[in-house]
Amino acid sequence: MIIYIAYVIFDCNLLMNNRLQLHQVALLRATINTMENGLSEILERLARAERELEQMRSGLGLLGVKRCSTCQAFFHSTDSAALFADGGESVCYGCIPTWWPARSETLPSIDRLPIEHRLVRWLVAHHNARLIQQSHKLPDESVQEFRLLTSCEQCEGTGKLLGGHCHYCGSQGAMWLVVPRVAD
């Protein structure tokens, strides 16, 4: 008799567990459906926000505002000293010291040299940069905002000009571009 009662109790517990498990499965399915509906709603909102953001960027462009591709800050496009455009990217003056070394490594020489020469001319024209032939003539680092080693524009980095040595870079093929620190 005790065995029979234990068997009945075991069957009841099993039945209760199965019902509980079925109820849990139903709840889990309902939760998944709710999450899928919520996810599709979130994806729709995200797509709408992306479209609106792109429209705002287009509007800013019409107002004469451009964005630095590195730090994402906005600048007036009429301020030619604020952004350097290399054809594919616009980079602000503040990002040049980190952007150019990384960017120049990825470019083949034939593409790098024209961009580098435009960058040098832009820094000289808008930020009082100076080209210095020899490293021992570099000013103290405390008066430099930053410096870059660039290829000589005259000899295109070869050190030779018109069959002789290049007197612009001292036949080294490279020059230092030094941007002075602006006094606060």
N, C-alpha and C positions, 0 to 999 in steps of 0.2 A: 504494500500500500504506500509506503514512504517513497519507494522508487517511482510509483505511478504519479504521486503528487509532485515529485521533483521533475519528472518528465513533463507534466502539464505546465509547471512554472517555467521550465526551460523553453517550451513551445511558446508560451505567452511572452516571455522576454524576447525571443527571436522575432515573433510577430510584431511586437512593439518597436524593436530595433529596425525592422524592415520598413514599418510605417514611418518611423522617424527619418530613416534614410531617404525614403521616397519624398517626404516633405522637404528635406534638405536639398535634394536634387531639384525639386520644383522651385524652391527659393533661389538656388544657384542659377538655374536657367532664367528666371525672371530678372535676376541681378545682371546677368550677362546681356540680356536683351536691352535693359535700361542703359547699361554702359555703352553698348553699340550705338543706340540712339543718341546718347550724350556725346559720344565720340564723333559721330557724323555731324552733329550740331556744332561741336567745337571746330571741326575741320572747315565747315562752311563759314563760321565767324572768322577764322584765321585767313581764309582765302579773301574774304571781304576786306579785312584789315590790310592785307598785302596790296590789294587793288587801290584802296584809299591812300595808302602810303606812297605808292608809285605815282598816283595822281598829284599828291602834294609835292613830291620831288620834281615832277614835270612843271608844276606851278612855280616852284622856287626857281627853276631854270629860266622860266619866262620873266621872272622878276630880276634876273641877273645875279643869281646866287649859285655858286658851285661848291661841291663838296670835296674835301681831301679824301683820297681813296685809302689813306692809311689810318688817320685818326677819326675820320668821319665828321670833322668840324666843317661848318659852312663859312664861306668867304664871298665877298662881293667880287664878281667877275671883272669889274672895272678896275680893281686894284691889282695891277700887273705884278706887284712885288709879293703878293700873298700866296699865289699858287704857281707852281711850275708844271707845265703840261708837256709830257713826253710823247704825246700822240695817243696813247692808250689810257694813261692815268693822269690825274691832276693831284699833285702832292704839295702840301703847304710847306713853307719855309722851316717850320719847327720839326717836321718829319724827315727832312732831307738827310741829316747826318746818319740816320739809321736806315732809311729807305734806299739811298743810292748804293751803298756797299752791297746790300742784299740783292738789289735789282741788277746791278752790273755783273754779278757772278752768274746770273741766269741767261745773260744775253751773249750771242756770238759776237766776236770782235767787229764784224761788219755792221751790226746793228747797234752795238754799244757805243762806238766812237762818235757818231753824229749826235746821239742823245747826250753823251758826256760833254761834248763841245757846246751844245745849246745850254746845258746846265751851268757850265763854267761862265759863259757869256751872261746868263741870267743872274747868277750870283754876283758877278762883277758889276753889272749894270744896276741892280736893285738893292744889293746888300753890301756894297763897298768891299767886296772880296779882292784879294790881290794874288797874283801869280808870282811864285818865288822859285827860282831855279835850283838853289842848293839848300839842303836841309840845315846846314850850319847857319844859314841866314834867317831861319824861321824865328819869328818873335816868340817871346815867352808865352807859355801855355795859359797863363793867367789873363792875357789880353786877347786870347783866341776864343771865339764862339765854337768853332770847329775847323777842321782842316781835312782836305781830301787829296790824295795823290791821283793826279790825272795825266793822261797822255798829252803830249805836246800837240797842239792843233796844227802847227805849221808843218811839222815833219810827220804827222800822224803816228807818232810813237816810235818811229824808226831811229831817230837820232841823226839822220842824214837829210840834207836839203840841197837840192840842185847839184848833186854829185859830191858835195863836201859835207862837213859837219854842220849841224843845225846850231846856229848861234842863239836861238830863242831858248832852247832847253839845255844848252851846253853839251850837246850830243848824247844826253842821257835818255831822250825819248819821253821823259816824264817831268812834271813840274808839280809843286805843291800849290794848292789853292787854299788860301787862308782867309777865313771870314772873321773879321774883328768882333770882339765882344762889345756890345752897345752899353755905354754907361747908363746906369739906372737913374 
